[in-house]
Amino acid sequence: MRKTVSAIFVLLIFIVGGCNSPELKISEEDAKSSVIEYHTGHIGNVKILSIELKKNNYIVEWENEENCEQGIDSVDGENGDIEMIEASIC
């Protein structure tokens, strides 16, 4: 009886774990490129400082030293939409 309950529990963990992690359509490199393109202007170059995957969204920290800008964006891992979380200009 105890082995059966343990087996069912392990099986449920695999099923639930598989359902919570859909395959992302946007790669980390695509997310970086999108943020660079989104913030590139006439002055300076955008540099990616860090990128992290949280709940199917890439959290991208960026800066443009020449233009004195920096910020954090969220890139949707399924459709590539960019949402600005934080930005500053010195």
Secondary structure, DSSP 8 states (H G I E B T S, - for coil): -HHHHHHHHHHHHHHHHHHT----SS-HHHHHHHHHHHH--SSS--EEEEEEEETTEEEEEEEETTTTEEEEEEEETTT--EEEEEEEE-
